Amino acid sequence: MDYEIKTQGKFSFIEEGEGEPLVLLHGLFGALSNFSHMIEYFRQYNKVVIPMLPLYDLNILETSVGGLAKYVHKFIEARGYKNLHLLGNSLGGHVALVYLLKHPEAPVKSLTLTGSSGLFENGMGETYPKRGDYEYIRKKAELTFYDPKVATKELVDEMFEIVNNRLKVIKIITLAKSAIRHNLGDELQDIKQPTLLIWGNNDTVTPPMVGEEFKKLIPNSELQFIDKCGHAPMMEVPDEFNKILHAFIEKLKDNPAS
């Protein structure tokens, strides 16, 4: 499914459907394809919004979780969204948390984290792949999922293209290091929004104990595990993921963001 990429000033984004905005933040190797099932399902109920995070376009000093959070803040202000539901996968979850901690007044009604960094994550490993090592990248992509078949050739090709671009690799490593340094353990008690944690029981990047730790530290949070599922539940088990998220959003329907 191809979606129209809209632009406003320096922002590029997808916006489909009507209703309370559901803003989706992708991870480090994230692509639109990660959210295609969600767009198709939620556009019937919500305005589904995916900003293209400028992973490779920020200057090197701004290439950090904080720099991306600043970008998200400016994007949400520019679009004038109200009563929005914010969802982040992997690095996107980390960015969502930093944005909310920096802007407690943000017009965000709920937060959903799935496989989020911010406490602990297993990255690409200590050694970065030799450029041109397609097999290594394929194996890394497969480890993201419980079922390696979810790592389609298209997905592996996208990752391979990124790691073969020297500038993109520098930005990816810079962001990954920023995520590891920027541990949020001490601050999470300040998250006020109702928070849904959806975790794959077989996530090897941010293992289940990370979901449990988020549950312990974020005051108004609930945790749902999905069996036979890795680091990106919205891709691997989209029907179950959408059902859990939809029930959570419906529950909050009559409460405006504080």
One Martini backbone bead per residue (centre of mass of N, CA, C, O) as a GRO file, in nm:
protein
  258
    1MET     BB    1   0.094   0.038   0.025
    2ASP     BB    2   0.046   0.368  -0.077
    3TYR     BB    3   0.142   0.680   0.060
    4GLU     BB    4   0.106   1.000   0.121
    5ILE     BB    5   0.356   1.242   0.134
    6LYS     BB    6   0.369   1.496   0.345
    7THR     BB    7   0.418   1.859   0.379
    8GLN     BB    8   0.567   2.085   0.640
    9GLY     BB    9   0.812   2.228   0.575
   10LYS     BB   10   1.041   2.006   0.730
   11PHE     BB   11   0.800   1.809   0.720
   12SER     BB   12   0.739   1.456   0.702
   13PHE     BB   13   0.425   1.272   0.632
   14ILE     BB   14   0.162   1.069   0.747
   15GLU     BB   15  -0.206   1.097   0.681
   16GLU     BB   16  -0.475   0.889   0.804
   17GLY     BB   17  -0.776   0.977   0.856
   18GLU     BB   18  -0.992   1.010   1.147
   19GLY     BB   19  -0.953   1.167   1.454
   20GLU     BB   20  -0.769   1.079   1.688
   21PRO     BB   21  -0.447   1.096   1.712
   22LEU     BB   22  -0.199   0.856   1.583
   23VAL     BB   23   0.136   0.851   1.679
   24LEU     BB   24   0.418   0.716   1.499
   25LEU     BB   25   0.734   0.577   1.613
   26HIS     BB   26   1.019   0.482   1.488
   27GLY     BB   27   1.307   0.322   1.451
   28LEU     BB   28   1.628   0.286   1.343
   29PHE     BB   29   1.512   0.073   1.102
   30GLY     BB   30   1.271   0.219   1.018
   31ALA     BB   31   0.957   0.180   0.840
   32LEU     BB   32   0.655   0.197   0.698
   33SER     BB   33   0.610  -0.113   0.687
   34ASN     BB   34   0.581  -0.149   1.000
   35PHE     BB   35   0.271   0.010   0.981
   36SER     BB   36   0.059  -0.096   0.772
   37HIS     BB   37  -0.148  -0.243   0.953
   38MET     BB   38  -0.217   0.001   1.130
   39ILE     BB   39  -0.321   0.192   0.921
   40GLU     BB   40  -0.553   0.016   0.811
   41TYR     BB   41  -0.700  -0.011   1.084
   42PHE     BB   42  -0.698   0.292   1.225
   43ARG     BB   43  -0.828   0.473   0.994
   44GLN     BB   44  -1.126   0.404   1.097
   45TYR     BB   45  -1.072   0.577   1.394
   46ASN     BB   46  -0.812   0.745   1.311
   47LYS     BB   47  -0.544   0.964   1.293
   48VAL     BB   48  -0.277   0.857   1.114
   49VAL     BB   49   0.068   0.925   1.219
   50ILE     BB   50   0.390   0.962   1.034
   51PRO     BB   51   0.685   1.067   1.107
   52MET     BB   52   0.987   1.148   0.960
   53LEU     BB   53   1.263   1.072   1.097
   54PRO     BB   54   1.586   1.246   1.112
   55LEU     BB   55   1.832   1.034   1.137
   56TYR     BB   56   2.029   1.171   0.886
   57ASP     BB   57   1.972   1.514   0.916
   58LEU     BB   58   2.109   1.580   1.157
   59ASN     BB   59   2.323   1.713   1.329
   60ILE     BB   60   2.557   1.565   1.523
   61LEU     BB   61   2.460   1.711   1.793
   62GLU     BB   62   2.142   1.620   1.731
   63THR     BB   63   2.222   1.312   1.725
   64SER     BB   64   1.960   1.219   1.927
   65VAL     BB   65   1.712   1.163   2.133
   66GLY     BB   66   1.668   1.466   2.196
   67GLY     BB   67   1.659   1.567   1.900
   68LEU     BB   68   1.406   1.396   1.823
   69ALA     BB   69   1.217   1.509   2.041
   70LYS     BB   70   1.224   1.799   1.934
   71TYR     BB   71   1.101   1.733   1.660
   72VAL     BB   72   0.832   1.621   1.764
   73HIS     BB   73   0.741   1.877   1.906
   74LYS     BB   74   0.736   2.058   1.651
   75PHE     BB   75   0.540   1.886   1.489
   76ILE     BB   76   0.294   1.892   1.683
   77GLU     BB   77   0.272   2.198   1.684
   78ALA     BB   78   0.243   2.248   1.375
   79ARG     BB   79  -0.027   2.056   1.360
   80GLY     BB   80  -0.220   2.083   1.620
   81TYR     BB   81  -0.248   1.855   1.805
   82LYS     BB   82  -0.496   1.670   1.991
   83ASN     BB   83  -0.553   1.413   2.177
   84LEU     BB   84  -0.307   1.214   2.163
   85HIS     BB   85  -0.160   0.912   2.047
   86LEU     BB   86   0.143   0.758   2.154
   87LEU     BB   87   0.381   0.564   1.954
   88GLY     BB   88   0.665   0.337   2.027
   89ASN     BB   89   0.939   0.178   1.865
   90SER     BB   90   1.198   0.143   2.033
   91LEU     BB   91   1.342   0.431   1.977
   92GLY     BB   92   1.058   0.565   1.960
   93GLY     BB   93   0.994   0.525   2.263
   94HIS     BB   94   1.224   0.696   2.373
   95VAL     BB   95   1.138   0.959   2.236
   96ALA     BB   96   0.860   0.978   2.369
   97LEU     BB   97   0.963   0.999   2.661
   98VAL     BB   98   1.139   1.252   2.633
   99TYR     BB   99   0.917   1.437   2.537
  100LEU     BB  100   0.732   1.409   2.793
  101LEU     BB  101   0.947   1.497   3.004
  102LYS     BB  102   0.993   1.786   2.864
  103HIS     BB  103   0.649   1.787   2.803
  104PRO     BB  104   0.400   1.775   3.024
  105GLU     BB  105   0.192   1.962   2.837
  106ALA     BB  106   0.127   1.773   2.636
  107PRO     BB  107  -0.133   1.656   2.398
  108VAL     BB  108  -0.130   1.368   2.564
  109LYS     BB  109  -0.333   1.082   2.637
  110SER     BB  110  -0.130   0.849   2.534
  111LEU     BB  111   0.092   0.561   2.582
  112THR     BB  112   0.294   0.347   2.363
  113LEU     BB  113   0.502   0.059   2.419
  114THR     BB  114   0.738  -0.124   2.197
  115GLY     BB  115   1.039  -0.224   2.241
  116SER     BB  116   1.178  -0.021   2.427
  117SER     BB  117   1.395   0.202   2.493
  118GLY     BB  118   1.571   0.338   2.813
  119LEU     BB  119   1.703   0.088   2.980
  120PHE     BB  120   1.743  -0.175   2.774
  121GLU     BB  121   1.972  -0.304   2.512
  122ASN     BB  122   2.038  -0.499   2.233
  123GLY     BB  123   2.227  -0.444   1.991
  124MET     BB  124   2.435  -0.501   1.716
  125GLY     BB  125   2.680  -0.500   1.870
  126GLU     BB  126   3.011  -0.433   1.887
  127THR     BB  127   3.022  -0.515   1.592
  128TYR     BB  128   3.025  -0.382   1.298
  129PRO     BB  129   2.948  -0.437   0.998
  130LYS     BB  130   3.064  -0.524   0.719
  131ARG     BB  131   3.063  -0.404   0.437
  132GLY     BB  132   2.870  -0.631   0.241
  133ASP     BB  133   2.730  -0.815   0.476
  134TYR     BB  134   2.442  -0.967   0.413
  135GLU     BB  135   2.422  -1.209   0.607
  136TYR     BB  136   2.446  -1.053   0.871
  137ILE     BB  137   2.193  -0.878   0.828
  138ARG     BB  138   1.990  -1.104   0.804
  139LYS     BB  139   2.035  -1.221   1.088
  140LYS     BB  140   1.966  -0.964   1.243
  141ALA     BB  141   1.680  -0.936   1.137
  142GLU     BB  142   1.576  -1.215   1.237
  143LEU     BB  143   1.624  -1.151   1.551
  144THR     BB  144   1.377  -0.954   1.577
  145PHE     BB  145   1.224  -1.225   1.542
  146TYR     BB  146   1.063  -1.518   1.589
  147ASP     BB  147   1.002  -1.515   1.280
  148PRO     BB  148   1.226  -1.501   1.022
  149LYS     BB  149   1.018  -1.447   0.780
  150VAL     BB  150   0.964  -1.141   0.847
  151ALA     BB  151   1.245  -1.108   0.710
  152THR     BB  152   1.244  -0.975   0.438
  153LYS     BB  153   1.406  -0.883   0.165
  154GLU     BB  154   1.319  -0.588   0.178
  155LEU     BB  155   1.419  -0.539   0.468
  156VAL     BB  156   1.715  -0.621   0.428
  157ASP     BB  157   1.775  -0.421   0.201
  158GLU     BB  158   1.731  -0.167   0.371
  159MET     BB  159   1.957  -0.225   0.577
  160PHE     BB  160   2.189  -0.261   0.373
  161GLU     BB  161   2.181   0.026   0.262
  162ILE     BB  162   2.252   0.168   0.527
  163VAL     BB  163   2.532   0.011   0.597
  164ASN     BB  164   2.652   0.121   0.302
  165ASN     BB  165   2.632   0.408   0.439
  166ARG     BB  166   2.850   0.591   0.600
  167LEU     BB  167   2.673   0.822   0.716
  168LYS     BB  168   2.447   0.645   0.831
  169VAL     BB  169   2.621   0.482   1.024
  170ILE     BB  170   2.711   0.713   1.200
  171LYS     BB  171   2.424   0.790   1.293
  172ILE     BB  172   2.339   0.518   1.412
  173ILE     BB  173   2.564   0.499   1.624
  174THR     BB  174   2.500   0.765   1.766
  175LEU     BB  175   2.209   0.687   1.850
  176ALA     BB  176   2.272   0.428   2.002
  177LYS     BB  177   2.456   0.562   2.214
  178SER     BB  178   2.247   0.761   2.319
  179ALA     BB  179   2.047   0.547   2.422
  180ILE     BB  180   2.238   0.414   2.629
  181ARG     BB  181   2.302   0.676   2.795
  182HIS     BB  182   1.975   0.741   2.806
  183ASN     BB  183   1.868   0.673   3.101
  184LEU     BB  184   1.523   0.665   3.258
  185GLY     BB  185   1.474   0.538   3.539
  186ASP     BB  186   1.448   0.812   3.728
  187GLU     BB  187   1.192   0.949   3.543
  188LEU     BB  188   0.929   0.766   3.498
  189GLN     BB  189   0.744   0.877   3.735
  190ASP     BB  190   0.663   1.143   3.544
  191ILE     BB  191   0.463   0.980   3.394
  192LYS     BB  192   0.110   1.050   3.340
  193GLN     BB  193   0.020   0.874   3.129
  194PRO     BB  194  -0.141   0.639   3.002
  195THR     BB  195   0.017   0.308   2.976
  196LEU     BB  196   0.116   0.090   2.714
  197LEU     BB  197   0.256  -0.243   2.716
  198ILE     BB  198   0.397  -0.415   2.433
  199TRP     BB  199   0.525  -0.754   2.442
  200GLY     BB  200   0.752  -0.977   2.348
  201ASN     BB  201   0.836  -1.290   2.472
  202ASN     BB  202   1.087  -1.303   2.226
  203ASP     BB  203   1.258  -1.066   2.299
  204THR     BB  204   1.615  -0.988   2.242
  205VAL     BB  205   1.654  -0.674   2.267
  206THR     BB  206   1.391  -0.630   2.470
  207PRO     BB  207   1.327  -0.799   2.709
  208PRO     BB  208   1.069  -0.875   2.920
  209MET     BB  209   1.207  -0.735   3.171
  210VAL     BB  210   1.174  -0.451   3.052
  211GLY     BB  211   0.868  -0.435   3.063
  212GLU     BB  212   0.856  -0.479   3.373
  213GLU     BB  213   1.017  -0.225   3.447
  214PHE     BB  214   0.829  -0.018   3.323
  215LYS     BB  215   0.584  -0.098   3.495
  216LYS     BB  216   0.719  -0.019   3.768
  217LEU     BB  217   0.797   0.298   3.681
  218ILE     BB  218   0.516   0.347   3.552
  219PRO     BB  219   0.240   0.428   3.706
  220ASN     BB  220   0.010   0.424   3.451
  221SER     BB  221   0.044   0.090   3.384
  222GLU     BB  222   0.030  -0.167   3.123
  223LEU     BB  223   0.092  -0.524   3.056
  224GLN     BB  224   0.144  -0.698   2.738
  225PHE     BB  225   0.183  -1.017   2.624
  226ILE     BB  226   0.329  -1.188   2.335
  227ASP     BB  227   0.342  -1.473   2.181
  228LYS     BB  228   0.553  -1.547   1.947
  229CYS     BB  229   0.737  -1.269   1.988
  230GLY     BB  230   0.924  -0.996   1.928
  231HIS     BB  231   1.031  -0.653   1.870
  232ALA     BB  232   0.768  -0.629   1.643
  233PRO     BB  233   0.444  -0.674   1.690
  234MET     BB  234   0.309  -0.496   1.456
  235MET     BB  235   0.435  -0.706   1.242
  236GLU     BB  236   0.403  -1.010   1.354
  237VAL     BB  237   0.108  -0.946   1.533
  238PRO     BB  238  -0.120  -0.740   1.428
  239ASP     BB  239  -0.398  -0.832   1.533
  240GLU     BB  240  -0.332  -0.843   1.834
  241PHE     BB  241  -0.216  -0.562   1.864
  242ASN     BB  242  -0.465  -0.396   1.766
  243LYS     BB  243  -0.661  -0.500   1.980
  244ILE     BB  244  -0.515  -0.397   2.232
  245LEU     BB  245  -0.497  -0.096   2.148
  246HIS     BB  246  -0.795  -0.038   2.093
  247ALA     BB  247  -0.901  -0.097   2.379
  248PHE     BB  248  -0.733   0.124   2.517
  249ILE     BB  249  -0.842   0.371   2.359
  250GLU     BB  250  -1.146   0.333   2.417
  251LYS     BB  251  -1.125   0.368   2.730
  252LEU     BB  252  -1.028   0.691   2.677
  253LYS     BB  253  -1.238   0.853   2.507
  254ASP     BB  254  -1.372   1.058   2.743
  255ASN     BB  255  -1.070   1.158   2.794
  256PRO     BB  256  -0.897   1.420   2.806
  257ALA     BB  257  -0.624   1.575   2.798
  258SER     BB  258  -0.452   1.737   3.059
   0.00000   0.00000   0.00000
